[in-house]
Amino acid sequence: MTTQEHKIAVLIPLYNTEKYIEECLQSLAAQTYGNFHCFVINDGSTDNSRQVVEDFIARHQDKRFTLINKENEGAASARNLGLELIEQSGTQFFGICMPDSDDILFPEFLALLHTALMDSGADYAQCGIFDWYADQELPHTSLQIVSKLVQHDQLAHQFYADEWFGVKGYHYRGVSNILFRADILKGHRFNIRLKNFEDHSFYLELFPTIKRAVLINNPLYAYRARNTSSSHHNRKLQISKAEADCLLKTYKDSHTELPLRKALLPTLFRTLDEGMRHAAADSNNELFEFFFINLRQIYQENPHSAPKSLLSRLKRLKFGKLLNRVYLKSRMKRHNRKQSGASSRQYFE
């Protein structure tokens, strides 16, 4: 068997990333593991994204790339169409990965994740991520691999851990930096009702079927930090609400997966707390009530699982919604004044 006998499917959902999609495709074409087929699913882009991909395929004459156009229905729908095409293609794919159209794959991404899957017998391989800002150069990738095999009973803890190979405050809860064995994904689909965190939800739906995973320390995936007005309270509020909905559903449905339920609690606490703070700052009383009620309930049910950093705020929940809203709004205003003068990274547009 040659080292590249296994064919890998690469699924890229595309929507309005005309500035970045060609770089993404170039990074894929430059992979040291060349036995792949890339399905680019154009989800009704209104910019020049479709033309950029068509020009790339025509210029390179690379039959490993296929563009599929569809009407705009969201990233979940685009990924689902891609999964259906992969399953119906008649090709025996060994693995499937799903990078985002504005990100970059380091040249060894497919090769090292494929090797990790083969050597470990795991259901998926996941690499580290490089947070890429506009004022940074991409680093060279070290080929000195540090990896670890994680069994099912520890997967939930790893997924929600706020660290990656001992580096605190860093983790990525998505599917973009994962190479799945194709048979693990068969029949599974993304939730088309979700506009945010659909990949998070997809992983959680997949979780009961995963026996083990292999994790690679190396950052083989460059996540492009884009300026999408995410610093605005309303944007952060919508993201917190989407994540909270996903986590609350998993929390309520996970009675048979107690390790998963226990592992997600710290993240659920932080998400509800962050949402409550942004709702107060945005004067969104409806969402403030949603976050407040759920946070109070989760704290009452799991007082010993709350992160220590949140305990002082959690204890103030007993003073009711009005006092907490006024207090948090005042605190957020002071925080924003301090942040306004602070230097920050340069984001991609």
N, C-alpha and C positions, 0 to 999 in steps of 0.2 A: 504494500500500500504506500503510495506517495504521500508526502506530508500535506499536500493540498488536494487530496482526493475528495474530501467532503465539501459539498457546495453550501454556501451560506446565503440566505436571503436578507437583504438590507431594505428596510421599509422606511421611507422618509415622507412624512406628511408636510405639504407645502402650502403656505398661505402668506402672501405679501412679504416675501423676504428677498426681493430682487437684488438688494445690495450684497447679500451674503450667500445665496444658494450656490453660486458657482464655486466659491471657496470650499464649501462643504463637499460638493461633488468632486472637486480636484483632490481633496484630502482622501476621498474614497478611492479614486482612480490610482492614487499613489500608494495604496496599501501593499505591504510586502506579501500578504496573503491575497492572491488574485482570483481565487475560485469563488466568486460571488455573483449574484444578480441583484441589481438595485431597482426597486420599484418606487418611483417618485409619484406620489398621489397629490396632484394639484387640486386643492379644495376651493375652487372658484376664485383664485387670486384676482384682485382688481388692479394690481400694478403690472410690472413687466416680468414677473417671475416665470410665467409659462414660456415666454420667448427666450429668456436666458437659458432655461433648461433645454429647449429645442435646439438653440444655437450650439450649446455645449455638446449635445449628442451628435449633431451633424458635423461639427468641427473635428471631434475626436474619432468619429466612426467607431464608437465602442458599443458593441452589442450587449454589453453587460448592464446597460442602463435603459430603462423603459419609463416613459412618461404616460401617466393616466390622468385624464382631466374629468372632473366632476363638479357638480354644483356645490356651493358653499353650505356645509352642514356642520362644520367644526372638526377639530383634530381627531376626536374619538371616531367619528364617522369615516374619516379618511383612513385611519389606521385599520378600522374594521374591513373596509374595502380591500386594503392591501393584504390583510390576513386571509380573506376569502380567495383572492387571486393566487396567493401562495399555495393554499390548500388545493385549489382546483387546477393548478398549472401542470400537474403530471410529473413535475420534477421532484426528486427525492432530496429535499433540503435537510441538511444536518442541523443547522442552527438559524436563528432569526434574531436580528438586532434592529432597533428602531430609533436612530439618532434624530435630533431636531435639525431643521433645515438651515438654521443660522449658526450652527456649531461646527466644530472641527474635530476630525478623528486623527490622532497621531498615527504615523505610518505603520506601527506595530500593533495597532488596536485589534484587528481581526486575528492576526497570527498568535498573539500572546493569549487572548481569550479562548481561541480554539484549542491551543495547546493545554491550557488550564482545564478545559472541559474534558479533553481526552485523558489527561493524566489522573484526574480526580474522580471521574465518573459522576460528577455533580449534574444537577438539573439546569443550573445556569452559572455563568461566570460574570463577575462584576469588577470593574476597575475603578481606580481613583479618578477624581475630576480636578482639572485645573480651572479655577475661576479666572476668566480672561477679560481684563479691562482694556480700554482703548489706549492707555498709556503704557502697556506692557508688551514685551516681546514674548513669543511662545518659547518655552524652555526646550532643551534637548531631552529626549526620553532616555532614562537609564534602562538598560536591558538586564540589570541585576534584579531578579524578581523576588519579591517577598509575598507569599500567599498563605492563606489559611482556609481550611475546610470547615464549614459551619453546618452542623446537623440541624434537623427540623426544630428540635426543642429549643435551640438557641437563635434561630433565624429572626424571630420577632424582636428579641432584644437587640440584635445587630441592626435590624432595619430601623428601629427607633432610637438607637444610641446616638448621642450628640457628639460623636467622635468617629474617626476613621484611622485605624491602626495607631491608636494612642494620641492622635491629634484632636484636642478638645475643640468644641464649638464648630465642628465641620462635619457635615454629612449631606447626602443628596438622596431624597426619597422619591425616585422616579425610575423609569425603565431605559432611559436613553443610553446609559453607560453599561448596559447588560447584554450579554449574548446568551439567549435561551436555547436549549435544545428544542428543536421544532416540534417534537411529539408532545412536549409539555404544554404548548400553546394551543394544540388542536382543539377546536370547538369553543375556545374562550374568546370573548369579545369585550371591547371597551363600552362603558356606559355612555350612550350618546346624549343623555340628559345633562351630563356634567360638562361645563365649559372651562372649569379649572380643576386640577387634581384628578383628571380622568385616568392618568397613568398610576397615580397613588392608589386609586380605587381598584384599578385593574390588578395591581400586584396583590392587594389584599384578597381579592376574589380568587386569585391563583394560589394563594398561600397554602391552603390545606393539601394541595397536590404536590408540593415541593418537599422532597426528602432531604436534600442537602444542596449547599451552594459553595462555590469557591470564590474567594475574594482576593483581588490583587492590589497591592499597595500602590503600584505605579499609576500616576495620572496619565492615562492614555486618551482622555476625552477632554476637549477644551470647551467649556461652557461660556458662551459669549454674554457678558453682562451688558444688557441693553437698557437704555433710558426709555422706559415705557410709562413714565409718570408714576412709577411704583412708590415714589416717596410721598405721594399725595395720600391723605388719610382715607379718602373714599376708595382708592384703588386697593390699599392695604386692607380696608374693611371688607371688600368683596372677596379678596383672597382668603382672609381669615374665615369668612362665612363658609366658603366652599370647602376649605380644609376641615372646619368644624363639623359640617354636615357629613363628610366622609368618615371622620373619626368617630362621631357619635353613632353612626349606623354600624360601624364595625364593633364598637364597644357594646352596643345592645344585642348584636347578633353573635357575639363570640363566646357564648357560655360554654361551648364544647372545646374552645381553643383558649384555655385559661392563660397559657404563656403569652399568647398574642394580646389578650385583654390587659394583662399586667404590664406588658412592655409598652403599650401605647398610652397608658395613663399620664406619664409625665408630659408627653407631647400634647395630649388633649388638654391638660391643665394650662399649658403655656399658650396654646392656640386660643382657648376661650378667654384667657386673661388679656392677651394682645388684642383680640377682637373687641372686648369690652372697653379697653383704653382708647382704641381708634374710634369706636362708636361715640364715646363721650366727647372726644375732640371734634368729631364731625357733626355733633348735635343730632345724631340719628337715634331717636328714642326707641324706635321699634327694634332695631338691631341690638341696641344696648340691653333691652329687656331680654332678648333671645340669649345673648351671651351671659348676662347676669344670672338668669334662672338656671341655665344649664351648668354654669360653673358652680353655683351654690349646691345644686343637686349632686354633682360629681364629688364635690368636697365632702358633703354629708355622707355619701356612700363609701368614700375612700380617703378618710382623713390622714391616714398614715402613708399614702402614696403620693402626696403632694410634694412638689419640689421645694426644698428649703428656702430657695430664693423668693418664693411667692407667698410664704406663710403669713407675713405681715399684712399683705393685701387681702389674702383669703380670710383672715380673721375679721377684716373690716366688712365683710359681706353681711354680717349680722346687723349692721346699721341701716340696711335697706337700700333700695335702688336710688332714691333721690340724693341722699348724702354721698353715696359712692360716685354717682354721675358728676355732681358738682366738684367733688374732691379730685377725681381723675381728670376732668377737663382743665382744672387749674394747674395740675401737675404737668399735663401734656403741653400746655402753653409755655411753661417755664423751660421744659425740655427742648421745645422747638427753638426758643430764643438762643439757647446754648449751642444747638446744632447748626444754626444758621451761619455762624462765623467759623465753623470748623471746616478744615480742608477735607476733600473727598476724592475718591477715584474718578477718573474720566470714563464715562460710560459710552458704549457704542450707541449711535442713534437708532 
